[in-house]
């Protein structure tokens, strides 16, 4: 009989395999104001959201590179592009 921790770890591992086999796509919406007014654009709110999205994308990219480097794929890519 499986212990709860072992079963959870196996389930999480299976979920990670499924997620890693997919290619994510996102729709990012920028809210122009907090009042939901159609003709009002507040620069600071828009700049903050765009900045956050750029940071999020950068962190996602770094996380992906770290994951690939743990598998040795980055080393292989370096060798291919150096020669």
Buried (B, 14 or more C-beta within 10 A) or exposed (E): EEEEEEEEEEEEEEEEEEEEEEEEEEEEEEEBEEEEEEEEEBEEBBEEBEEEEEEEEEEEEEEEEEEBEEEEEBEEEEEEEEE
